[in-house]
Amino acid sequence: MDENAYEVVVIGGGAAGLSAGLILGRSRRRTLVVDAGEPRNAPSAHMQGYLSRDGMSPAEFLAAGRRELQEYGVEVRPGEVTEAAADGEGFVLGLADGTSLTARRLVVATGLVDELPEIEGLAERWGRDVLHCPYCHGWEVRDRAFGVIAGATMPAHQALMVSHWSPDVTLFLNGAEVTEEDARLLAAAGVTTVEGSVEAVVTEDDRLTGVRLADGRTVGREVVFAAATRLVTRDGVLRRLGAELYETPFGSFVKVDDTGRTSVPGVWAAGNVTGPTEQVVNAAGAGYRAGTVINAELLMGDLAARADGLPR
């Protein structure tokens, strides 16, 4: 047996990829997970909203997932897929270290990268007291003084959303403009708006204390919510294979059906590479679903080929 020939290669070892690997391993499929080790939620100390795993650190969650995959013979290999091409009814992959792999089916779960506004100190506090998702972090910072840095798209939306978690919310417009209707909603939510460009987030003793504007003003805040300037999907493999993408105001994502199947036969995608709102629990579910469909397709295809060889 060729040690580099697999029934399924999963590209990406986050929640979606590991979940796909788990069900494929349980389905007795020779499966490899190739993981570049760059999960989107790595800066966060904990993850929330995953039933029975609420509050677990992302690193602990992934380590537990890898241990579970080992029980079913699924290999998790560190590395990056740099080449991908269809080859007959399967695929040939090239890794950055020069290794060549073959697979009958692929699952792409490579996620995305948050490109943040170019504001001093913002990236350093990302995932700590600079946040983006109230469902992920709102409970933990509830009732504190929130600042929201408006994004170019839907500038009032995030401030309106987080107002449910704190009565003290300030929206820094940072050059954006809100509609008359949004202004009415912000007033109804008790959100204060501040005009002017944001220059930096201010910290003291390793905690965020305020937002500094370009005119020198500093507004005291304890937590800042900031939407990414753009969500950049790690879609290089999908582009090489010619998968269909779709554009949103937040970035481009791969188009999939309800099972995660892409426009390329034999290729599935799961997690944030398919859309901006896939939380950990959603990504894990998508990976599981893709794994079950892939196993069924391989099984039925192999049985049909076997049946064709039987005497009639």
Phi and psi in degrees as GROMACS dihedral restraints (atoms count N, CA, C in turn):
[ dihedral_restraints ]
;  ai    aj    ak    al  type     phi  dphi    fc
    3     4     5     6     1   -70.8    20    10
    4     5     6     7     1   118.8    20    10
    6     7     8     9     1   -67.4    20    10
    7     8     9    10     1   -16.7    20    10
    9    10    11    12     1  -104.7    20    10
   10    11    12    13     1    16.7    20    10
   12    13    14    15     1  -107.6    20    10
   13    14    15    16     1   124.0    20    10
   15    16    17    18     1  -125.7    20    10
   16    17    18    19     1   155.1    20    10
   18    19    20    21     1   -72.8    20    10
   19    20    21    22     1   -43.1    20    10
   21    22    23    24     1  -136.5    20    10
   22    23    24    25     1   133.5    20    10
   24    25    26    27     1  -112.3    20    10
   25    26    27    28     1   127.1    20    10
   27    28    29    30     1  -103.1    20    10
   28    29    30    31     1   123.6    20    10
   30    31    32    33     1  -102.8    20    10
   31    32    33    34     1   108.4    20    10
   33    34    35    36     1   116.1    20    10
   34    35    36    37     1   124.0    20    10
   36    37    38    39     1  -112.8    20    10
   37    38    39    40     1    35.9    20    10
   39    40    41    42     1   -86.5    20    10
   40    41    42    43     1  -159.2    20    10
   42    43    44    45     1   -59.5    20    10
   43    44    45    46     1   -43.1    20    10
   45    46    47    48     1   -67.2    20    10
   46    47    48    49     1   -47.1    20    10
   48    49    50    51     1   -66.7    20    10
   49    50    51    52     1   -43.6    20    10
   51    52    53    54     1   -66.0    20    10
   52    53    54    55     1   -37.4    20    10
   54    55    56    57     1   -64.8    20    10
   55    56    57    58     1   -42.4    20    10
   57    58    59    60     1   -61.8    20    10
   58    59    60    61     1   -43.5    20    10
   60    61    62    63     1   -62.2    20    10
   61    62    63    64     1   -37.9    20    10
   63    64    65    66     1   -62.4    20    10
   64    65    66    67     1   -50.5    20    10
   66    67    68    69     1   -70.1    20    10
   67    68    69    70     1   -31.1    20    10
   69    70    71    72     1   -69.8    20    10
   70    71    72    73     1   -38.6    20    10
   72    73    74    75     1   -63.7    20    10
   73    74    75    76     1   -42.8    20    10
   75    76    77    78     1   -66.0    20    10
   76    77    78    79     1   -21.3    20    10
   78    79    80    81     1   -90.1    20    10
   79    80    81    82     1     9.0    20    10
   81    82    83    84     1    65.2    20    10
   82    83    84    85     1    34.6    20    10
   84    85    86    87     1   -98.4    20    10
   85    86    87    88     1   134.8    20    10
   87    88    89    90     1   -70.9    20    10
   88    89    90    91     1   109.6    20    10
   90    91    92    93     1  -128.9    20    10
   91    92    93    94     1   140.1    20    10
   93    94    95    96     1  -123.1    20    10
   94    95    96    97     1   134.0    20    10
   96    97    98    99     1  -107.2    20    10
   97    98    99   100     1   120.9    20    10
   99   100   101   102     1  -101.7    20    10
  100   101   102   103     1   119.7    20    10
  102   103   104   105     1  -124.1    20    10
  103   104   105   106     1   121.2    20    10
  105   106   107   108     1   -79.1    20    10
  106   107   108   109     1    -9.3    20    10
  108   109   110   111     1    73.0    20    10
  109   110   111   112     1    36.1    20    10
  111   112   113   114     1  -130.3    20    10
  112   113   114   115     1    61.7    20    10
  114   115   116   117     1   -66.0    20    10
  115   116   117   118     1   144.5    20    10
  117   118   119   120     1   -61.0    20    10
  118   119   120   121     1   -36.4    20    10
  120   121   122   123     1   -92.6    20    10
  121   122   123   124     1    15.0    20    10
  123   124   125   126     1   -55.6    20    10
  124   125   126   127     1   -36.9    20    10
  126   127   128   129     1   -67.9    20    10
  127   128   129   130     1   -17.0    20    10
  129   130   131   132     1   -79.6    20    10
  130   131   132   133     1   142.3    20    10
  132   133   134   135     1   -77.4    20    10
  133   134   135   136     1   -20.6    20    10
  135   136   137   138     1  -157.2    20    10
  136   137   138   139     1   163.7    20    10
  138   139   140   141     1  -122.9    20    10
  139   140   141   142     1   150.5    20    10
  141   142   143   144     1  -128.4    20    10
  142   143   144   145     1   164.0    20    10
  144   145   146   147     1    84.4    20    10
  145   146   147   148     1     7.2    20    10
  147   148   149   150     1  -105.4    20    10
  148   149   150   151     1   108.1    20    10
  150   151   152   153     1   -52.8    20    10
  151   152   153   154     1   127.2    20    10
  153   154   155   156     1    80.4    20    10
  154   155   156   157     1    -8.4    20    10
  156   157   158   159     1  -124.6    20    10
  157   158   159   160     1    15.1    20    10
  159   160   161   162     1   -62.3    20    10
  160   161   162   163     1   125.0    20    10
  162   163   164   165     1    93.5    20    10
  163   164   165   166     1    -7.5    20    10
  165   166   167   168     1   -69.6    20    10
  166   167   168   169     1   145.7    20    10
  168   169   170   171     1   -72.7    20    10
  169   170   171   172     1   145.8    20    10
  171   172   173   174     1   -56.0    20    10
  172   173   174   175     1   -39.3    20    10
  174   175   176   177     1   -65.0    20    10
  175   176   177   178     1   -41.8    20    10
  177   178   179   180     1   -65.3    20    10
  178   179   180   181     1   -39.3    20    10
  180   181   182   183     1   -61.3    20    10
  181   182   183   184     1   -46.9    20    10
  183   184   185   186     1   -67.2    20    10
  184   185   186   187     1   -38.8    20    10
  186   187   188   189     1   -62.6    20    10
  187   188   189   190     1   -41.0    20    10
  189   190   191   192     1   -64.3    20    10
  190   191   192   193     1   -39.7    20    10
  192   193   194   195     1   -63.1    20    10
  193   194   195   196     1   -43.0    20    10
  195   196   197   198     1   -62.6    20    10
  196   197   198   199     1   -40.2    20    10
  198   199   200   201     1   -62.2    20    10
  199   200   201   202     1   -39.5    20    10
  201   202   203   204     1   -64.6    20    10
  202   203   204   205     1   -39.4    20    10
  204   205   206   207     1   -64.0    20    10
  205   206   207   208     1   -35.2    20    10
  207   208   209   210     1   -60.3    20    10
  208   209   210   211     1   -31.7    20    10
  210   211   212   213     1   -62.4    20    10
  211   212   213   214     1   -22.0    20    10
  213   214   215   216     1  -112.6    20    10
  214   215   216   217     1    15.2    20    10
  216   217   218   219     1    76.5    20    10
  217   218   219   220     1    13.9    20    10
  219   220   221   222     1   -81.6    20    10
  220   221   222   223     1   129.7    20    10
  222   223   224   225     1   -91.0    20    10
  223   224   225   226     1   133.8    20    10
  225   226   227   228     1  -113.2    20    10
  226   227   228   229     1   117.6    20    10
  228   229   230   231     1  -117.9    20    10
  229   230   231   232     1   127.0    20    10
  231   232   233   234     1   -68.0    20    10
  232   233   234   235     1   140.6    20    10
  234   235   236   237     1   158.2    20    10
  235   236   237   238     1   177.2    20    10
  237   238   239   240     1  -131.6    20    10
  238   239   240   241     1   131.4    20    10
  240   241   242   243     1   -82.7    20    10
  241   242   243   244     1   117.5    20    10
  243   244   245   246     1  -108.5    20    10
  244   245   246   247     1   -16.1    20    10
  246   247   248   249     1  -135.7    20    10
  247   248   249   250     1   142.4    20    10
  249   250   251   252     1  -153.3    20    10
  250   251   252   253     1   133.0    20    10
  252   253   254   255     1  -152.4    20    10
  253   254   255   256     1   145.9    20    10
  255   256   257   258     1   -69.7    20    10
  256   257   258   259     1   144.7    20    10
  258   259   260   261     1  -144.1    20    10
  259   260   261   262     1    97.2    20    10
  261   262   263   264     1    64.5    20    10
  262   263   264   265     1  -122.4    20    10
  264   265   266   267     1   -96.9    20    10
  265   266   267   268     1    11.0    20    10
  267   268   269   270     1  -135.9    20    10
  268   269   270   271     1  -153.7    20    10
  270   271   272   273     1  -142.7    20    10
  271   272   273   274     1   149.6    20    10
  273   274   275   276     1  -114.6    20    10
  274   275   276   277     1   129.9    20    10
  276   277   278   279     1  -120.6    20    10
  277   278   279   280     1   144.6    20    10
  279   280   281   282     1  -117.6    20    10
  280   281   282   283     1   132.1    20    10
  282   283   284   285     1   -95.4    20    10
  283   284   285   286     1   161.3    20    10
  285   286   287   288     1   -60.7    20    10
  286   287   288   289     1   -26.6    20    10
  288   289   290   291     1   -85.5    20    10
  289   290   291   292     1     5.6    20    10
  291   292   293   294     1    95.2    20    10
  292   293   294   295     1    -7.4    20    10
  294   295   296   297     1   -68.2    20    10
  295   296   297   298     1   140.0    20    10
  297   298   299   300     1  -110.5    20    10
  298   299   300   301     1   133.7    20    10
  300   301   302   303     1  -125.4    20    10
  301   302   303   304     1   155.4    20    10
  303   304   305   306     1  -124.3    20    10
  304   305   306   307     1   151.7    20    10
  306   307   308   309     1  -149.4    20    10
  307   308   309   310     1   147.0    20    10
  309   310   311   312     1   -80.2    20    10
  310   311   312   313     1   -33.4    20    10
  312   313   314   315     1  -139.0    20    10
  313   314   315   316     1   155.7    20    10
  315   316   317   318     1  -126.3    20    10
  316   317   318   319     1   143.8    20    10
  318   319   320   321     1  -120.8    20    10
  319   320   321   322     1   122.6    20    10
  321   322   323   324     1  -104.7    20    10
  322   323   324   325     1   115.4    20    10
  324   325   326   327     1  -134.2    20    10
  325   326   327   328     1    53.5    20    10
  327   328   329   330     1   -88.2    20    10
  328   329   330   331     1    -6.5    20    10
  330   331   332   333     1    70.2    20    10
  331   332   333   334     1  -153.9    20    10
  333   334   335   336     1  -148.7    20    10
  334   335   336   337     1   172.4    20    10
  336   337   338   339     1  -121.8    20    10
  337   338   339   340     1   134.0    20    10
  339   340   341   342     1   -85.0    20    10
  340   341   342   343     1   114.9    20    10
  342   343   344   345     1   -87.6    20    10
  343   344   345   346     1   117.4    20    10
  345   346   347   348     1   -92.4    20    10
  346   347   348   349     1   157.1    20    10
  348   349   350   351     1   -58.2    20    10
  349   350   351   352     1   147.4    20    10
  351   352   353   354     1   -80.8    20    10
  352   353   354   355     1    77.8    20    10
  354   355   356   357     1  -123.0    20    10
  355   356   357   358     1   129.8    20    10
  357   358   359   360     1   -55.6    20    10
  358   359   360   361     1   128.6    20    10
  360   361   362   363     1    86.8    20    10
  361   362   363   364     1   -12.0    20    10
  363   364   365   366     1   -66.5    20    10
  364   365   366   367     1   -49.8    20    10
  366   367   368   369     1   -63.0    20    10
  367   368   369   370     1   -36.1    20    10
  369   370   371   372     1   -66.1    20    10
  370   371   372   373     1   -26.4    20    10
  372   373   374   375     1  -100.2    20    10
  373   374   375   376     1     1.5    20    10
  375   376   377   378     1   -59.4    20    10
  376   377   378   379     1   129.4    20    10
  378   379   380   381     1    84.4    20    10
  379   380   381   382     1    -3.5    20    10
  381   382   383   384     1  -110.3    20    10
  382   383   384   385     1   -78.3    20    10
  384   385   386   387     1  -122.1    20    10
  385   386   387   388     1     7.5    20    10
  387   388   389   390     1  -109.6    20    10
  388   389   390   391     1   116.2    20    10
  390   391   392   393     1  -127.8    20    10
  391   392   393   394     1   173.6    20    10
  393   394   395   396     1  -134.8    20    10
  394   395   396   397     1   -21.7    20    10
  396   397   398   399     1  -126.3    20    10
  397   398   399   400     1   115.0    20    10
  399   400   401   402     1   -66.3    20    10
  400   401   402   403     1   -28.4    20    10
  402   403   404   405     1   -70.2    20    10
  403   404   405   406     1   -29.8    20    10
  405   406   407   408     1   -80.8    20    10
  406   407   408   409     1   -36.2    20    10
  408   409   410   411     1  -131.4    20    10
  409   410   411   412     1    -8.2    20    10
  411   412   413   414     1   -58.3    20    10
  412   413   414   415     1   -43.0    20    10
  414   415   416   417     1   -61.5    20    10
  415   416   417   418     1   -40.8    20    10
  417   418   419   420     1   -68.1    20    10
  418   419   420   421     1   -25.5    20    10
  420   421   422   423     1  -114.4    20    10
  421   422   423   424     1    16.0    20    10
  423   424   425   426     1   -54.5    20    10
  424   425   426   427     1   144.6    20    10
  426   427   428   429     1    66.6    20    10
  427   428   429   430     1    11.0    20    10
  429   430   431   432     1   -91.2    20    10
  430   431   432   433     1   173.4    20    10
  432   433   434   435     1   -79.7    20    10
  433   434   435   436     1   111.2    20    10
  435   436   437   438     1   -95.9    20    10
  436   437   438   439     1   141.4    20    10
  438   439   440   441     1  -116.3    20    10
  439   440   441   442     1   143.4    20    10
  441   442   443   444     1  -126.2    20    10
  442   443   444   445     1   123.5    20    10
  444   445   446   447     1   -92.6    20    10
  445   446   447   448     1   116.3    20    10
  447   448   449   450     1   -63.7    20    10
  448   449   450   451     1   140.2    20    10
  450   451   452   453     1   -93.9    20    10
  451   452   453   454     1   169.1    20    10
  453   454   455   456     1   -69.6    20    10
  454   455   456   457     1   -29.1    20    10
  456   457   458   459     1  -101.9    20    10
  457   458   459   460     1   128.9    20    10
  459   460   461   462     1    49.6    20    10
  460   461   462   463     1    60.5    20    10
  462   463   464   465     1   -61.1    20    10
  463   464   465   466     1   -26.5    20    10
  465   466   467   468     1   -91.8    20    10
  466   467   468   469     1   -16.3    20    10
  468   469   470   471     1   -58.9    20    10
  469   470   471   472     1   -48.9    20    10
  471   472   473   474     1   -65.0    20    10
  472   473   474   475     1   -38.9    20    10
  474   475   476   477     1   -63.5    20    10
  475   476   477   478     1   -40.9    20    10
  477   478   479   480     1   -63.0    20    10
  478   479   480   481     1   -42.4    20    10
  480   481   482   483     1   -63.4    20    10
  481   482   483   484     1   -49.3    20    10
  483   484   485   486     1   -73.8    20    10
  484   485   486   487     1   -13.1    20    10
  486   487   488   489     1   -63.1    20    10
  487   488   489   490     1   -16.7    20    10
  489   490   491   492     1   -73.8    20    10
  490   491   492   493     1   -20.5    20    10
  492   493   494   495     1  -100.5    20    10
  493   494   495   496     1   -13.1    20    10
  495   496   497   498     1  -154.0    20    10
  496   497   498   499     1   140.8    20    10
  498   499   500   501     1   -82.7    20    10
  499   500   501   502     1    -3.9    20    10
  501   502   503   504     1  -118.0    20    10
  502   503   504   505     1    88.7    20    10
  504   505   506   507     1  -125.3    20    10
  505   506   507   508     1   130.5    20    10
  507   508   509   510     1  -119.2    20    10
  508   509   510   511     1   126.6    20    10
  510   511   512   513     1   -98.4    20    10
  511   512   513   514     1   117.5    20    10
  513   514   515   516     1   -91.2    20    10
  514   515   516   517     1   111.8    20    10
  516   517   518   519     1   -67.6    20    10
  517   518   519   520     1   -33.3    20    10
  519   520   521   522     1    51.3    20    10
  520   521   522   523     1    41.6    20    10
  522   523   524   525     1    92.0    20    10
  523   524   525   526     1   -10.2    20    10
  525   526   527   528     1   -82.1    20    10
  526   527   528   529     1   162.4    20    10
  528   529   530   531     1  -123.7    20    10
  529   530   531   532     1   141.3    20    10
  531   532   533   534     1  -107.0    20    10
  532   533   534   535     1   151.5    20    10
  534   535   536   537     1   -74.4    20    10
  535   536   537   538     1   167.0    20    10
  537   538   539   540     1   -61.6    20    10
  538   539   540   541     1   -40.4    20    10
  540   541   542   543     1   -65.1    20    10
  541   542   543   544     1   -41.9    20    10
  543   544   545   546     1   -63.5    20    10
  544   545   546   547     1   -37.8    20    10
  546   547   548   549     1   -61.7    20    10
  547   548   549   550     1   -38.8    20    10
  549   550   551   552     1   -65.3    20    10
  550   551   552   553     1   -41.6    20    10
  552   553   554   555     1   -67.0    20    10
  553   554   555   556     1   -40.4    20    10
  555   556   557   558     1   -62.0    20    10
  556   557   558   559     1   -41.1    20    10
  558   559   560   561     1   -63.6    20    10
  559   560   561   562     1   -42.2    20    10
  561   562   563   564     1   -63.1    20    10
  562   563   564   565     1   -33.0    20    10
  564   565   566   567     1   -83.5    20    10
  565   566   567   568     1    -6.5    20    10
  567   568   569   570     1    76.3    20    10
  568   569   570   571     1    22.3    20    10
  570   571   572   573     1   -85.3    20    10
  571   572   573   574     1   129.1    20    10
  573   574   575   576     1   -86.6    20    10
  574   575   576   577     1   138.1    20    10
  576   577   578   579     1  -109.4    20    10
  577   578   579   580     1   142.0    20    10
  579   580   581   582     1  -126.8    20    10
  580   581   582   583     1   124.1    20    10
  582   583   584   585     1   -86.3    20    10
  583   584   585   586     1   165.1    20    10
  585   586   587   588     1   107.7    20    10
  586   587   588   589     1   157.9    20    10
  588   589   590   591     1   -80.0    20    10
  589   590   591   592     1   138.9    20    10
  591   592   593   594     1   -84.3    20    10
  592   593   594   595     1   128.7    20    10
  594   595   596   597     1  -100.9    20    10
  595   596   597   598     1   -37.8    20    10
  597   598   599   600     1  -162.6    20    10
  598   599   600   601     1   158.8    20    10
  600   601   602   603     1  -100.4    20    10
  601   602   603   604     1   139.0    20    10
  603   604   605   606     1  -102.9    20    10
  604   605   606   607     1   136.6    20    10
  606   607   608   609     1  -127.7    20    10
  607   608   609   610     1   150.7    20    10
  609   610   611   612     1  -140.9    20    10
  610   611   612   613     1   132.5    20    10
  612   613   614   615     1    52.7    20    10
  613   614   615   616     1    44.2    20    10
  615   616   617   618     1    60.5    20    10
  616   617   618   619     1    37.0    20    10
  618   619   620   621     1  -145.7    20    10
  619   620   621   622     1   148.2    20    10
  621   622   623   624     1   -74.8    20    10
  622   623   624   625     1   133.1    20    10
  624   625   626   627     1  -122.8    20    10
  625   626   627   628     1   -13.2    20    10
  627   628   629   630     1  -179.1    20    10
  628   629   630   631     1   178.9    20    10
  630   631   632   633     1  -123.1    20    10
  631   632   633   634     1   124.6    20    10
  633   634   635   636     1  -100.5    20    10
  634   635   636   637     1   132.5    20    10
  636   637   638   639     1   -95.4    20    10
  637   638   639   640     1   163.2    20    10
  639   640   641   642     1   -64.1    20    10
  640   641   642   643     1   -24.6    20    10
  642   643   644   645     1   -84.6    20    10
  643   644   645   646     1     4.6    20    10
  645   646   647   648     1    99.1    20    10
  646   647   648   649     1   -14.9    20    10
  648   649   650   651     1   -67.3    20    10
  649   650   651   652     1   145.6    20    10
  651   652   653   654     1  -125.2    20    10
  652   653   654   655     1   125.7    20    10
  654   655   656   657     1  -105.7    20    10
  655   656   657   658     1   121.1    20    10
  657   658   659   660     1   -65.1    20    10
  658   659   660   661     1   127.8    20    10
  660   661   662   663     1  -145.9    20    10
  661   662   663   664     1   152.8    20    10
  663   664   665   666     1  -103.5    20    10
  664   665   666   667     1   -27.0    20    10
  666   667   668   669     1  -139.8    20    10
  667   668   669   670     1   141.1    20    10
  669   670   671   672     1  -123.1    20    10
  670   671   672   673     1   130.6    20    10
  672   673   674   675     1  -101.4    20    10
  673   674   675   676     1   130.5    20    10
  675   676   677   678     1  -138.4    20    10
  676   677   678   679     1   124.8    20    10
  678   679   680   681     1   -76.2    20    10
  679   680   681   682     1   144.7    20    10
  681   682   683   684     1   -63.2    20    10
  682   683   684   685     1   143.8    20    10
  684   685   686   687     1   -59.0    20    10
  685   686   687   688     1   -41.1    20    10
  687   688   689   690     1  -157.6    20    10
  688   689   690   691     1   144.9    20    10
  690   691   692   693     1   -97.3    20    10
  691   692   693   694     1   117.9    20    10
  693   694   695   696     1  -104.8    20    10
  694   695   696   697     1   108.3    20    10
  696   697   698   699     1   -74.6    20    10
  697   698   699   700     1   143.8    20    10
  699   700   701   702     1   -84.6    20    10
  700   701   702   703     1    77.1    20    10
  702   703   704   705     1  -109.2    20    10
  703   704   705   706     1    20.2    20    10
  705   706   707   708     1   -57.4    20    10
  706   707   708   709     1   -43.9    20    10
  708   709   710   711     1   -63.3    20    10
  709   710   711   712     1   -43.4    20    10
  711   712   713   714     1   -65.1    20    10
  712   713   714   715     1   -38.2    20    10
  714   715   716   717     1   -66.7    20    10
  715   716   717   718     1   -40.9    20    10
  717   718   719   720     1   -61.8    20    10
  718   719   720   721     1   -34.2    20    10
  720   721   722   723     1   -84.5    20    10
  721   722   723   724     1    -7.9    20    10
  723   724   725   726     1    83.8    20    10
  724   725   726   727     1    24.8    20    10
  726   727   728   729     1   -67.6    20    10
  727   728   729   730     1   145.5    20    10
  729   730   731   732     1   -74.8    20    10
  730   731   732   733     1   132.9    20    10
  732   733   734   735     1  -112.2    20    10
  733   734   735   736     1   163.7    20    10
  735   736   737   738     1  -133.6    20    10
  736   737   738   739     1   149.3    20    10
  738   739   740   741     1   -99.0    20    10
  739   740   741   742     1   141.6    20    10
  741   742   743   744     1  -129.9    20    10
  742   743   744   745     1   169.6    20    10
  744   745   746   747     1   -62.2    20    10
  745   746   747   748     1   -15.4    20    10
  747   748   749   750     1  -101.3    20    10
  748   749   750   751     1   -10.9    20    10
  750   751   752   753     1   147.2    20    10
  751   752   753   754     1  -176.6    20    10
  753   754   755   756     1  -103.0    20    10
  754   755   756   757     1   146.7    20    10
  756   757   758   759     1  -139.5    20    10
  757   758   759   760     1   159.1    20    10
  759   760   761   762     1   -80.5    20    10
  760   761   762   763     1   140.4    20    10
  762   763   764   765     1   -85.1    20    10
  763   764   765   766     1   128.4    20    10
  765   766   767   768     1  -133.9    20    10
  766   767   768   769     1   161.1    20    10
  768   769   770   771     1   -90.4    20    10
  769   770   771   772     1  -169.2    20    10
  771   772   773   774     1   -64.7    20    10
  772   773   774   775     1   -18.4    20    10
  774   775   776   777     1   -98.3    20    10
  775   776   777   778     1    -3.8    20    10
  777   778   779   780     1    94.0    20    10
  778   779   780   781     1     3.1    20    10
  780   781   782   783     1   -70.0    20    10
  781   782   783   784     1   131.1    20    10
  783   784   785   786     1   -89.2    20    10
  784   785   786   787     1  -177.4    20    10
  786   787   788   789     1   -74.5    20    10
  787   788   789   790     1    -9.7    20    10
  789   790   791   792     1   -94.1    20    10
  790   791   792   793     1   119.4    20    10
  792   793   794   795     1   -55.4    20    10
  793   794   795   796     1   130.8    20    10
  795   796   797   798     1    89.7    20    10
  796   797   798   799     1     1.0    20    10
  798   799   800   801     1  -121.7    20    10
  799   800   801   802     1   125.9    20    10
  801   802   803   804     1  -113.5    20    10
  802   803   804   805     1   158.7    20    10
  804   805   806   807     1  -137.2    20    10
  805   806   807   808     1   148.7    20    10
  807   808   809   810     1  -150.2    20    10
  808   809   810   811     1   151.9    20    10
  810   811   812   813     1    89.3    20    10
  811   812   813   814     1  -157.2    20    10
  813   814   815   816     1   -68.0    20    10
  814   815   816   817     1   -11.7    20    10
  816   817   818   819     1   -69.7    20    10
  817   818   819   820     1   -14.2    20    10
  819   820   821   822     1  -101.0    20    10
  820   821   822   823     1   -13.1    20    10
  822   823   824   825     1   177.5    20    10
  823   824   825   826     1   159.2    20    10
  825   826   827   828     1   -78.5    20    10
  826   827   828   829     1   -14.7    20    10
  828   829   830   831     1  -109.8    20    10
  829   830   831   832     1    17.5    20    10
  831   832   833   834     1   -79.1    20    10
  832   833   834   835     1   101.0    20    10
  834   835   836   837     1   -76.2    20    10
  835   836   837   838     1   175.7    20    10
  837   838   839   840     1   -56.6    20    10
  838   839   840   841     1   -45.4    20    10
  840   841   842   843     1   -65.9    20    10
  841   842   843   844     1   -37.7    20    10
  843   844   845   846     1   -67.1    20    10
  844   845   846   847     1   -42.1    20    10
  846   847   848   849     1   -62.8    20    10
  847   848   849   850     1   -42.0    20    10
  849   850   851   852     1   -62.5    20    10
  850   851   852   853     1   -41.6    20    10
  852   853   854   855     1   -63.2    20    10
  853   854   855   856     1   -39.8    20    10
  855   856   857   858     1   -66.2    20    10
  856   857   858   859     1   -38.9    20    10
  858   859   860   861     1   -65.1    20    10
  859   860   861   862     1   -43.0    20    10
  861   862   863   864     1   -58.5    20    10
  862   863   864   865     1   -47.4    20    10
  864   865   866   867     1   -61.9    20    10
  865   866   867   868     1   -43.8    20    10
  867   868   869   870     1   -61.2    20    10
  868   869   870   871     1   -41.6    20    10
  870   871   872   873     1   -61.7    20    10
  871   872   873   874     1   -42.0    20    10
  873   874   875   876     1   -66.5    20    10
  874   875   876   877     1   -39.0    20    10
  876   877   878   879     1   -69.7    20    10
  877   878   879   880     1   -39.8    20    10
  879   880   881   882     1   -62.8    20    10
  880   881   882   883     1   -45.3    20    10
  882   883   884   885     1   -60.3    20    10
  883   884   885   886     1   -43.9    20    10
  885   886   887   888     1   -63.8    20    10
  886   887   888   889     1   -40.3    20    10
  888   889   890   891     1   -65.4    20    10
  889   890   891   892     1   -43.7    20    10
  891   892   893   894     1   -64.0    20    10
  892   893   894   895     1   -43.7    20    10
  894   895   896   897     1   -61.4    20    10
  895   896   897   898     1   -51.0    20    10
  897   898   899   900     1   -67.8    20    10
  898   899   900   901     1   -35.8    20    10
  900   901   902   903     1   -64.9    20    10
  901   902   903   904     1   -42.9    20    10
  903   904   905   906     1   -66.9    20    10
  904   905   906   907     1   -39.1    20    10
  906   907   908   909     1   -66.1    20    10
  907   908   909   910     1   -39.4    20    10
  909   910   911   912     1   -64.0    20    10
  910   911   912   913     1   -41.3    20    10
  912   913   914   915     1   -65.3    20    10
  913   914   915   916     1   -38.5    20    10
  915   916   917   918     1   -66.2    20    10
  916   917   918   919     1   -40.7    20    10
  918   919   920   921     1   -65.9    20    10
  919   920   921   922     1   -35.0    20    10
  921   922   923   924     1   -63.7    20    10
  922   923   924   925     1   -24.0    20    10
  924   925   926   927     1   -88.6    20    10
  925   926   927   928     1    -3.4    20    10
  927   928   929   930     1   -85.4    20    10
  928   929   930   931     1   150.5    20    10
  930   931   932   933     1   -64.9    20    10
  931   932   933   934     1   143.3    20    10
